Amino acid sequence: QVQLVESGGGLVQAGGSLRLSCVASGNIFSLANMDWYRQAPGKQRELVAAITVGGSIDYADSVKGRFTISRDNAKNTVYLQMNSLKAEDTGVYYCTAYGDRLRYNYWGQGTRVTVSS
């Protein structure tokens, strides 16, 4: 059974840092491109950062230079290091796993990040 479990969210002051983790179970990680999305209150879910199976990385313009995505294939985990956080980074952060060799696109349950100004 495939499961994605995010952790690391919380309340932080503007300018602070958090590191989110997403652990994938079900023997899919080596086949999966991994993305982080976020959904702010009253807004649509948006892509924040992406890392492919091969390690190619992309970021939303709003987080470039502040966020870093990485993956540890030995630990079946993708990370999102978030620095210089702003109030507008507040939202629920989700990880997703997808790829041509996966049957579905999988989503975690989300972890909440609140940045106080």
Protein Blocks (a to p, Z undefined) as FASTA:
>chain_A
ZZdddehiacddehiacddddddehilmmmpccddddddehiacddfbdcdfkopacddf
klgokaccdddfklopacdddehiafklgccdddddddfkbfbdcddebjaddddZZ
